Amino acid sequence: MSRLDAWPFAALPAFPAERYSALGERIGRILGAEEHDVVLVPGEAIVALEAAAREAGASRRRFLNVATSVYGRLFGDWLADAGGEVTTVSPAVAGQPIAIDEVRAALSGGSFDAISFVHGEAATGIVNPIDDILAEARGLGLVAIVDAVASVGAEPLVLGEDGPDIVVVGPQKGLRGPAGVSAVAINTRGWALLARPPRRATLSSLSLLDIRRDWLDSDRAVIPGTPAPHELWALDAALDAIGHEGIDGVVARHRLAARAARSGARALGIATWTGDDERSSGLTTGVLLPQDVDRTRVIALAQALFGVTLAVGPEGVDPRLVRIRHTAAEAGFEPVLAVVAALGGALVAAGADVDVAAGAAAVVSVYAEARHDDAHDD
Ligand SMILES: *Cc1c(COP(=O)(O)O)cnc(C)c1O
């Protein structure tokens, strides 16, 4: 047998067009979409974000772009590069969630047609106040554009009538799916913004309007282009798994993991990056290491001693920030217990005074209480 024959993925069957239609509908159901269309983008989520930003920016309208991370900054750059008039608002402390008052102040300082923001930030473990921002946007009649890549599956997100108008999602984080295909949910108001003249005359693989014309508005017999079938089969399988657990179950599991991680970190004796549980991500938890320990050393020790991966926070954010993951398969009791214990163990090895046993006990108690409550609900 040649090496090529032995390569199992070479034999993957083409992805059927009927199933391709169903993928969009299933993602729509996960998002609770009623009036939104779901456009699949054959690329990593960052490609779908750029597509949305460039097509929105080409409307040359006025955007308030909320930047709480590199993704938000990039989004604003793409909007502006495509012709949008962009005003940026960032939190007073880099890496913290935006405060609704900061958004209100920025909105009252100008006149806008649309607002864009990231829902959940996995890089810092924060969640922006989506409901409050959407309420402001609705009050002013703004189109709302949301990067929900790091919140879908981890935070409650329902695109009813009052939901955001353009929502970018990817399956590779909370949905435990592949990284090579993503989706954008768009309602009438969102489409109207994207379609606003002046529009370019040429076809573009980055145009959501072109994807809509070639797929959603077609007879859907032939999938446009050649999206990698591996990604589509993997997404299909990820959606099956979510179907079994239920999207509410997936979100609840992430929220529980986050609660246990936060409680564990505090019991160790270290601070969480955001003190507000409501503003903390279901995918990751940011913690602030004590002043006198070396962050790089703690991360190296966690890896060397326990085989547990911790990560630094983004550049430009407090250098004591460390991020622990409880994403997808890691959103469960064992991985959360392990990561909190390893963080504690690494800190002790680095000379810090933390209470590993108390950290572990806190994780145990959050899970025990949650199960106890479940048992009593039955
Ligand atoms: C991960 C992520 C993305 C997508 O980035 P990829 O490079 O495609 O993985 C977009 N926005 C946010 C907020 C993210 O966390």
The ligand as a Tripos MOL2 file, in Angstrom:
@<TRIPOS>MOLECULE
LIG
   15    15     1     0     0
SMALL
NO_CHARGES

@<TRIPOS>ATOM
      1 C1        -10.7850   32.7340   18.4310 C.3       1 LIG1
      2 C2        -11.4850   33.9850   18.1200 C.ar      1 LIG1
      3 C3        -11.7420   34.3710   16.8070 C.ar      1 LIG1
      4 C4        -11.3470   33.5410   15.6280 C.3       1 LIG1
      5 O1         -9.9980   33.4900   15.4440 O.3       1 LIG1
      6 P1         -9.3760   32.2660   14.6460 P.3       1 LIG1
      7 O2         -7.9940   32.7720   14.4180 O.co2     1 LIG1
      8 O3        -10.1540   32.0750   13.4140 O.co2     1 LIG1
      9 O4         -9.4540   31.1080   15.5630 O.co2     1 LIG1
     10 C5        -12.4340   35.5300   16.6060 C.ar      1 LIG1
     11 N1        -12.8480   36.2920   17.6030 N.ar      1 LIG1
     12 C6        -12.6330   35.9660   18.8770 C.ar      1 LIG1
     13 C7        -13.1570   36.8450   19.9650 C.3       1 LIG1
     14 C8        -11.9370   34.8140   19.1830 C.ar      1 LIG1
     15 O5        -11.7070   34.4800   20.4620 O.3       1 LIG1
@<TRIPOS>BOND
     1     1     2 1
     2     2     3 ar
     3     2    14 ar
     4     3     4 1
     5     3    10 ar
     6     4     5 1
     7     5     6 1
     8     6     7 2
     9     6     8 1
    10     6     9 1
    11    10    11 ar
    12    11    12 ar
    13    12    13 1
    14    12    14 ar
    15    14    15 1
@<TRIPOS>SUBSTRUCTURE
     1 LIG1         1 GROUP 0 **** ****
